[in-house]
Amino acid sequence: MPVSDDTILRQLKRDAALVSCDATIRVIGIDDWSWRRSWRYGTMIVDLERRSVVDILEDRSVASVARWLEQHPSVEIVSRDRGGLYAQAAREGAPQARQVADRFHLMQNLRVAIEEQMSLGGRATGRALLPDKWIGSAQIDLLQDDPHVGARHRRRGRHAHRESRQAVFDTVHALNEEGLSCSEIARRTGYGRRSIAKWLTFETPPDRQKAALKPTSPLYFEAFLAACWKDGNRCGRHLFHDIRQRGYTGSFSNLERLLASWRRTERSVKDSASPAPIIPDQPPRDAVTPIRDPETGYVISPVVAAALCMKPRSTLTITQARRVDALKQGSPEFALMRSLGMRFRGIFRSRDPGKLDSWIDDAVNSGLVAIERFARVLHRDIGAVRNAVELPWSNGQAEGQINRLKTIKRAMYGRAGAALLRARMLPLINNHHHTK
């Protein structure tokens, strides 16, 4: 066939632009995808009944999605994630449609809330040999009027971590002198066998190598950023533009993470200025007490505890069931959260949206900050959540199509434009119909 590859691509893109969506499309799933993560996003619209991509929008905005929905008045159901952007677009562009919150994201949001609640008492290290210490004096340093108020806290944390490494190092050598093998030492301490073997070749704990700062890190420009921060210039985009002029080659999201830590520190300073006394050696009032694994002796991390909190008893292994029992016995807060988590799952399995109101009331009155926040946010979107309980639709198909789009983008080294992506994602049978 005497034709060039560019001609074929041009024809495919032309056909994709001419494809008219089926006027009878009834159920759609909407989700975003990234042109460049944390920088620029597009929107994908999927026909959930036919399990195929309907359209790909170049941006992620209320206006563009609402405009698309206005052009398709036959849409009756819109499945979306928990973000407010697509909820607003559906209200403006398809007021007749019922919105459905994605069930996976609902469960995920509750799990994150449980993890946040479990983290209020401090992040668990997961190592049984590390000493359990509250570095209380570091919190007093937050009262200093300095944009780098967290630096002293980090130094104290590094010092405590070095002491912990020394304690583990001494324990490993003591067990080796008793004649235990590397595998047995690894089982008792929780460290990898290769790490144990390497540590036994040293007389002192090896120092960790700290990489030199590069222009890709915002800390490379920390002095300049601190001066701007003191002068009142705290807009992330403005600071990003300024350090880009000075040679910064990193991303905006990296800069935002640094600025977010400074903002949290400022809030801590404002909170500490209240007349209430500071008690640095005690965890927060509603913090969950760290619980150790009954088999290994490790502190169960908030991530593991939150995952176990959401799993039904019938799906737990024997080891997981013992951990859950230990958590319930040692922490009344965990027992309450597991009860709420199982009730939340039961609401979706029973398809009874009438139970949501009582669940939200119990969660709001639980006395757990993160769970209360989750319940209040849930109540704001109560219509879509009720539809998620009652209707069978979810955004799983849209998530799968986005994974397919990512594969196509990577195969083309990220150089695909919107027209070519649309041509490759839309059903081929429609393109073939128009080429005829």
Order of alpha helices (4+ residues) and beta strands (2+ residues): alpha-beta-beta-beta-alpha-beta-alpha-beta-alpha-alpha-alpha-alpha-alpha-alpha-alpha-alpha-alpha-alpha-alpha-alpha-alpha-alpha-alpha-alpha-alpha
